[in-house]
Amino acid sequence: MLDLACGGGHLLGLLADSNRRHTLIGIDLSHGELAVARARLGARASLLRGKAQALALPAESVDVVASHLALMLMDDAEAVIAELRRVLRPGGMLAGVVGARSWASPVLDAFVRLYPAASQRAEFAGMRFGDRRFRSENGIAELLAPGFDSSQFEALTLAHERTPTQLWNWFSDMYDTDLLTPAALSDLRHDYLEALQPMCGPTGTLHYDEHYRLFSARARA
């Protein structure tokens, strides 16, 4: 089983601790994340540094590929999906979780509206991430069509009550605020916390739903 973009190895750790017997492989591009994964997993998983567009694995060598909140951030989505089909055995399963937005969210909309996209650090100016097709079932189905069958989709929602500061911490970690200049980041934090105050309930918290999409498909024989 391959965990693509395994990060610090959390999912691999859950699988290693389960009662099922797996040969576990994790691939990530970050040296730092892989160091965390090695400390967590020891010899329970094989960890490799690499890109999803060129996996250092033999053809038809994997039974299951899982990827959690990573595929929608990757460039050249066709190459990624083609590589996953190459390493999967016929009938092998690809399962992924990606972000999904089905309806308006005032809490997230305020962050997006205030994000100063033009105030990026010079070395990151103009950088873009991911493929918009991962944002919809039709788009995912289009990407999977050349090599996969039996696509299935499930909507996932996690409901939270969070303070404005907790929401800032969540979104600032999730949405590339490290690309901003220090001044732009400071202004964004101030403006976002100010925008949330009128939305707070009596307890000083706000309701926020996280929307995700789980999809799976079988590698075509």
N, C-alpha and C positions, 0 to 999 in steps of 0.2 A: 504494500500500500504506500502510495506517494502522497505526501502533504506538500503541495506546491505553494511557495511563499510561506514557509512554516514559521517564520518569525522566531520567537523565543521558545517554541516547542510545546506550547500549551496543549494543542490538540493531540500531538504525538504522545504527550505524557498521559492524557486520558486514555488513549488507545493502548498504551503500554501497560496501564494499570487495570485494564479490563480483563475479563476472563477469556477472551478470545485470543488465539495465537496469530500474530501477524509478523511478517517481516516488514519493518517500518523504514521508510526513507523520507528524509526531509530535504527540500531544496529551497534556498533563499539567496538573495543577492547581497545581503548585508553581513559583513564580517561581525559586527557587534551583536546582531540578533542571533547568529549562529553560535557565538561564544556563550550566550545565555542558554541556548538550547543544549549545547554540549554539557554545560554545568548541570542542567536539569535532568538530562536523559542518560548521561554516561554512555554505556555500550548498548543501550536498549534500542537505538535507532542509528542508521547510517545517515550522516549529515553532509551535504554537498553544497558548495557555493556555485551558483550558476544562474543563467537567465532562462526564463520560460520559453523563449523563442528558439533555444538551442540546448535541449536537455542532454546531459552527459549520461544517457541511459540507453541500453540496447532496444531495438525495436521489439514490440510485443513482449515486454518483460514485466509488465505491471498489471495487476488485477483491478485495482481501484485507485483513482486519483481524486483527492479532495482538495478544495481550495476555499479558504474562508476570508471573505472581504478583501480580495486581492485582484481577481481577474479584471474587474472593472477599472483598475488603475493602470493596466499594462498597455503598452504600445503594440501596434501590429497584431491585433487580435486574431486575424486569420492565421498568422504564423504560430501563435500560442496554441490555438485549437488544433492545428495540424500536427504540432509536436505531441500534444496529449494523445491524439489518435494514433500517432506512430508508436508511442511507448506502451499503449494499452493493448492487451490481448483482445482478439475478436470477442465481443460479448462483454468485455470489461466495462466497469462503470466509472463515469465521470460525475462527480457531485460537487456543486459549488453554491456558495452563498454570496450574494451581491446586494448592494444597496438598492432600495426601491422607494420611490415617492409616488404615492397614489392620490394624495390630496394635500391641500394647503396645510402648512404648519406655521402658525404665527411666530413661534420661537425660532425655528430654523430660517423662516423667511426674513426675519429681522437681521439675522447674522449675514445672510447672503446679500441683503440690500445694503448693508453697511460695509461689507468687505471692500477695502480700497484696492481693487485689482491692479491699478496702475502704479501703486506705491511698492513695487517689489525691489528687493536688492538687485543690483545690476547684473550679478552673475546668474540670476534666475529669471530675468525679464523675458516675458513671452513663453515661458515654459507651460506646457499643457500635459495633462495626464489622461490616459484611458480612452475608451471607445464608448460612445453614447449608446450603442446597440445593447450593451449590457443592462441598460436601464429599463428595458421592456421585454416581455415574453416574446413578442414577434422578433425583436432584434436578436435575442439569444438564439431563438429557433433558426434564424437566418445564418448565424455563425456556426451552429452545430450541423446544419443540413448536409454539408459535403461528406462528413464522416461518421455521423452518429444517428441512431434511431431511438424510438421510444422515449422521446423527451417528456418529462413531467415537471410541473411547477407547483410550488406551494408558497402562499404569502405568509410571512411571519411578522408579528408585531410584538414589541416589548414596550409596555407602558411604565412611565416613571413619574414621580413627583420630585422635582429638583429645585434647589435655590438658584437664583441668578448666577452666583459664583460657580456653582457646580455645573451649570449649563455652559458658562464660559470655558471652564476647564475642559469640558467634553468636546466642544466644537473647536476650540483653539488647538487641541491635540489632533483632531480628526481632519481639519480642512486646511492644511498647508500654511498655517500662519508663520511658520519658520521662514517662509520665502519673503516675508514683509520686512521692510526696514524697521528698526527699533521704534522710531517715532510713529510710523503707521500702525504698528502693533499696539502701542500704548493708546493711541487715539481710538482704535477699534475696540479695545477692551472697555474704555470709558464710555464710548457711545453705545455699545451693546448692553452693558449693565444698566445704563440710563434708560434705554428703550424697553427693557424688560420690567422695570419697576411698576408701571401702570398695569401690567398683566398679572401681577402676583395676587394670589388669594390671601385670605385672612391669616394663614400660617406662614406667609412669606415665600411660598413655593409656587411653581408653575407645572402644569401637566404637559408632558412631552411624550409622544409616541415615536419609537424608532421603527421604521419599516424596512423589511428585507425580503428578498426573494430567494428561496431554495429551488435549485433545479438539478435534475439528474438526467442522464442519457446513457445509452449503451453504444459502445464502439461497434461500428458496422463490420460484419464479417467480410 
